Amino acid sequence: MTQRKNMQKKLLKIMAVTALLALLASISCLSAYGAETKEIRLGYLPTTGHALTFMAKEQGFFADQGLDVQLSQFPNSADGYNALTAGKLDVIAMGSTAPAVYIAKGNNLKYIGGLMGEGAAAVVKEDRASELGRINDFKGKTIATVRMSTGDVVFRNAMHEAGIDWQNDVTIQELKSPSIVMDAVKTGKVDVGIVWLPYQQIAESQGLKVVLNSDTFSPEHPCCRFVVSAATLENDRDSLVKFEAALIQAYDYIKTNPDESVKDVQKYVDFDRSIIYDSIFSEHFNFSPDPNKKAIGKWWEMMNSIGFIDSDEDIDEHIDTTVYKEALDGLVSKQPDNKNFQELLEAYKKNNE
């Protein structure tokens, strides 16, 4: 009897210890999850040019980095940057024009990574393509653009270089979205519309004609960049390194899985798959997570030279390439034979050093 009681006591102790260890393990896991999962509020535009963002979300690369990225859609960069400077977003992924404008106004913002380059175009009615096929043909015309868009600045600069005073020789209407721009062209309210992808592909499917592409005038110009406030960069740099690592993984995924990538993009940009594919892999567009410091510097100079902004701020003080480089180096160290990562390393040297 005594022996049986001792055995029962031992068994109860073992069960108690096991239950305690299981409880502690559960608490530890929950605690670790809570500590490692970081919410990031990201503002984006409904464009196929943001494929890296969509892929990082859909393929779980953000989640793998311990990030809970909450996406907020905006119709244009101006609205998005109003939200960022009001503290309603942590990171923004929009065109190159808006951050420059806000920096020129005294906002302490930091470029930390790239998303897309080129990808803007001028569209007209098909029966007017021959009369509006050159930048010189824009003189005296009414041009619709989306306020603070990248294409807006590219074409203003193209007119400037062609000797056209864009402040006096043309009428520029700043509208809220590329869809509204296309409607203005179709109804004859304007002569020319400046849009970004995939809206030039959509425009042609609806009977309009692309007459000029932005890369004709500014080859390899930057478009959407990832930008944060200086305070966010200082206070949460580690999370931003993880954020950039997820985007680099997304780049690798798109390069190796183009058809599957189109399916994921379609969840955020509700257009025909052929239009999405043609826009992402267009010869007039490039996607890359590289911040491209040199291109941002040239962009800043161009905006000042045409009078879009007037600032003597040192733009280099607003570009941090170290976040991206640390993320890239970390991935390369784990996968040194990954050709896409090696390609990004070479591009980094060319674009930033």
C-alpha positions in Angstrom: 0.0 0.0 0.0 2.8 2.4 1.0 4.7 1.6 -2.2 1.5 2.3 -4.3 1.0 5.7 -2.6 4.6 6.7 -3.2 4.2 5.8 -6.9 1.0 7.8 -7.1 2.8 10.8 -5.5 5.7 10.5 -8.0 3.2 10.3 -10.8 1.3 13.4 -9.7 4.6 15.3 -9.3 5.6 14.3 -12.8 2.2 15.4 -14.2 2.4 18.7 -12.3 5.9 19.4 -13.6 4.9 18.5 -17.1 1.8 20.7 -17.0 3.9 23.6 -15.6 6.5 23.3 -18.3 3.8 23.2 -21.0 2.2 26.3 -19.5 5.5 28.1 -19.4 6.3 27.1 -23.0 2.9 28.5 -24.1 3.4 31.8 -22.3 6.9 32.0 -23.7 5.7 31.5 -27.3 2.9 34.0 -26.9 5.3 36.5 -25.4 7.8 36.0 -28.1 5.2 36.4 -30.8 3.9 39.6 -29.3 7.4 41.0 -29.0 8.6 40.0 -32.5 5.4 41.0 -34.5 5.6 44.6 -35.4 2.8 46.5 -37.1 3.7 48.8 -39.9 1.2 51.1 -41.6 2.0 51.3 -45.3 0.4 53.7 -47.8 0.3 52.6 -51.4 -1.1 53.4 -54.8 -3.3 51.0 -56.8 -0.8 50.3 -59.5 1.0 47.3 -60.9 4.2 49.2 -60.2 3.8 48.3 -56.5 4.2 44.6 -57.3 7.0 44.2 -54.7 4.7 45.3 -51.9 1.9 43.0 -53.0 4.2 40.1 -53.3 5.9 40.6 -50.0 2.4 40.6 -48.4 0.9 37.7 -50.3 3.9 35.4 -50.2 4.3 35.9 -46.5 7.7 37.6 -46.7 6.6 40.4 -44.4 5.2 37.9 -41.9 8.4 35.8 -42.1 10.2 38.9 -40.9 7.9 39.3 -38.0 6.0 42.2 -39.5 2.3 42.8 -39.7 2.1 45.2 -42.6 -1.3 47.0 -42.9 -1.9 48.4 -46.3 -3.8 51.7 -46.9 -4.7 52.7 -50.5 -4.6 56.3 -51.7 -5.6 57.7 -55.1 -2.5 59.9 -55.4 0.8 60.8 -53.7 -0.4 64.1 -52.3 -3.1 62.5 -50.2 -0.7 59.8 -49.1 2.0 62.2 -47.9 -0.6 64.2 -46.1 -1.3 61.1 -44.1 2.4 60.3 -43.5 3.2 63.8 -42.2 0.1 63.7 -40.0 1.5 60.5 -38.4 -1.2 58.2 -39.8 1.3 56.1 -41.7 4.7 54.6 -40.8 6.0 54.0 -44.4 4.8 55.3 -47.7 5.4 53.9 -51.2 4.6 56.6 -53.7 6.2 58.7 -56.5 9.4 60.7 -56.4 7.8 64.1 -56.7 5.8 64.3 -53.5 8.7 63.5 -51.0 10.8 66.2 -52.7 8.0 68.7 -52.4 7.5 67.9 -48.7 11.2 68.0 -48.0 11.4 71.4 -49.7 8.7 72.6 -47.4 10.8 71.6 -44.4 9.6 68.1 -43.5 12.3 65.8 -42.3 11.8 62.7 -44.4 14.1 59.9 -45.4 14.2 57.8 -48.6 15.1 54.2 -47.5 14.3 52.0 -50.6 13.1 51.7 -54.1 10.0 50.2 -55.7 9.8 51.1 -59.3 11.3 53.3 -62.0 10.0 54.9 -65.2 6.5 53.7 -66.1 4.7 57.0 -67.0 3.2 58.0 -70.4 1.3 60.6 -72.3 -2.0 59.4 -73.8 -4.3 61.1 -76.4 -7.3 60.2 -78.5 -6.3 57.9 -81.3 -7.4 60.2 -84.1 -5.1 62.9 -82.6 -2.0 60.8 -82.2 -0.2 62.2 -85.3 -0.7 65.8 -84.3 0.4 65.2 -80.7 3.2 62.7 -81.2 6.1 65.1 -80.2 6.7 67.0 -77.1 6.8 70.2 -79.1 3.2 69.5 -80.2 2.1 70.1 -76.6 2.6 73.9 -76.8 -0.7 75.7 -76.5 -2.5 72.5 -75.4 -4.4 71.5 -72.2 -2.7 68.7 -70.3 -4.2 66.6 -67.5 -2.0 65.1 -64.9 -2.3 63.7 -61.4 -1.0 66.1 -58.9 2.5 65.4 -57.5 2.9 62.4 -59.8 6.3 61.4 -61.2 5.1 61.6 -64.8 3.9 65.1 -64.2 7.5 66.3 -63.5 9.1 64.3 -66.3 6.8 65.8 -68.9 7.1 69.3 -67.5 10.9 68.9 -67.7 10.6 67.6 -71.2 8.7 70.7 -72.2 11.2 72.9 -70.4 14.1 71.3 -72.3 12.1 71.7 -75.6 11.8 75.5 -74.9 8.2 75.3 -73.8 7.3 77.4 -70.8 5.1 75.0 -68.9 3.8 77.7 -66.7 2.6 79.9 -69.5 2.6 78.1 -72.9 0.4 75.2 -71.8 -2.6 74.7 -69.5 -2.0 72.0 -66.9 -4.9 70.5 -65.0 -4.0 68.6 -61.8 -6.6 65.9 -61.2 -7.0 63.4 -58.5 -6.4 60.0 -60.2 -5.2 58.5 -63.5 -8.8 57.2 -64.2 -10.1 60.8 -64.0 -7.2 61.9 -66.3 -8.2 59.2 -68.9 -11.9 60.3 -68.7 -10.8 63.9 -69.4 -8.9 62.8 -72.5 -11.8 60.6 -73.8 -14.4 63.4 -73.3 -12.2 66.0 -75.0 -11.9 68.2 -71.9 -8.1 68.0 -72.3 -5.8 67.3 -75.2 -3.2 65.1 -73.4 -3.3 63.0 -70.3 -0.2 61.9 -68.2 -0.8 58.5 -66.5 1.2 55.7 -64.9 1.1 52.0 -65.4 -1.1 50.1 -65.9 -3.3 53.0 -67.0 -1.5 53.5 -70.3 -2.2 49.8 -71.1 -5.8 50.3 -70.0 -6.0 53.5 -72.0 -5.0 51.7 -75.2 -7.5 48.9 -74.5 -10.2 51.7 -74.3 -9.3 53.3 -77.6 -6.7 55.9 -76.5 -3.1 56.0 -77.8 0.2 56.2 -76.0 2.3 58.8 -77.8 5.2 59.3 -75.5 6.8 57.4 -72.7 8.6 59.0 -69.7 11.8 57.0 -70.2 12.2 58.6 -73.6 13.1 61.9 -71.9 14.5 60.7 -68.5 15.9 57.2 -68.9 15.9 55.1 -65.7 14.3 58.0 -63.8 13.0 57.0 -60.3 9.4 56.7 -59.5 7.9 55.2 -56.3 10.3 55.2 -53.3 9.8 53.9 -49.8 10.0 57.0 -47.5 9.7 57.4 -43.7 9.9 60.2 -41.2 13.4 60.8 -39.7 11.8 59.9 -36.3 10.6 56.5 -37.6 14.0 55.7 -39.0 15.7 56.6 -35.7 13.3 54.8 -33.4 12.5 51.7 -35.4 15.4 51.0 -37.8 15.5 47.3 -37.1 11.9 46.9 -38.3 12.7 48.8 -41.4 15.7 46.5 -42.2 13.3 43.6 -41.9 10.8 45.4 -44.1 13.4 45.9 -46.8 14.5 42.3 -46.6 11.0 41.2 -47.3 10.9 43.4 -50.4 14.2 42.0 -51.6 12.7 38.5 -51.3 9.7 39.7 -53.2 12.0 40.9 -56.0 13.6 37.4 -56.2 10.1 35.8 -56.2 8.8 37.9 -59.1 12.0 37.3 -61.1 11.6 33.5 -60.7 7.8 33.3 -60.7 6.4 35.8 -63.1 3.0 34.1 -63.8 2.3 33.4 -60.2 3.2 37.0 -59.4 0.6 38.4 -61.7 -2.1 36.4 -59.9 -1.0 38.0 -56.6 -0.9 41.5 -58.0 -4.4 41.1 -59.4 -5.7 40.8 -55.8 -4.8 44.5 -55.4 -5.1 45.9 -58.9 -8.4 44.5 -60.4 -7.5 44.4 -64.1 -7.2 41.7 -66.7 -4.1 39.5 -66.2 -2.7 40.3 -69.6 -2.7 44.0 -68.8 -1.0 43.4 -65.5 1.6 41.2 -67.1 2.3 43.6 -69.9 2.7 46.5 -67.5 5.0 44.8 -65.0 7.3 43.4 -67.7 7.1 46.4 -70.0 10.3 47.7 -71.6 9.2 51.1 -70.3 9.2 50.1 -66.7 11.6 48.6 -64.1 11.0 47.3 -60.6 13.7 47.2 -58.0 14.0 47.6 -54.2 17.3 49.5 -54.6 17.0 53.1 -53.3 19.1 54.5 -56.2 20.6 57.5 -54.4 22.1 58.9 -57.6 18.8 59.0 -59.4 17.1 60.7 -56.4 19.8 63.3 -56.5 19.3 64.0 -60.2 15.5 64.1 -59.6 16.0 66.7 -56.9 18.1 68.8 -59.2 15.6 68.5 -62.1 12.7 69.6 -59.9 14.7 72.7 -58.8 15.9 73.5 -62.3 12.3 73.7 -63.8 10.9 75.7 -60.9 8.7 72.9 -59.5 10.4 73.4 -56.1 12.9 76.0 -54.8 15.2 74.6 -52.2 18.8 74.6 -51.3 18.4 71.6 -49.0 21.1 68.9 -49.2 19.0 66.0 -50.5 21.7 63.5 -49.6 20.8 64.2 -45.9 17.4 62.8 -46.7 18.6 59.5 -48.3 19.5 56.5 -46.1 20.8 53.6 -48.2 22.2 51.7 -45.2 18.8 50.1 -44.2 18.5 48.5 -47.6 22.2 47.5 -47.8 22.0 45.8 -44.4 19.0 43.8 -45.5 20.6 42.8 -48.8 23.9 41.8 -47.1 22.0 39.7 -44.6 20.2 37.8 -47.4 23.3 37.4 -49.5 25.1 35.9 -46.5 22.4 33.2 -46.2 22.1 32.6 -50.0 25.4 33.6 -51.6 24.6 31.7 -54.8 21.3 33.5 -55.4 21.7 35.2 -58.8 19.0 37.8 -58.2 20.6 38.9 -54.9 24.0 39.2 -56.6 22.4 41.3 -59.3 21.1 43.6 -56.7 24.5 43.9 -55.1 26.0 45.0 -58.4 23.1 47.5 -59.0 23.7 48.9 -55.5 27.3 49.7 -56.3 26.3 51.4 -59.5 23.3 53.4 -58.1 24.5 54.4 -54.6 28.3 54.4 -54.3 
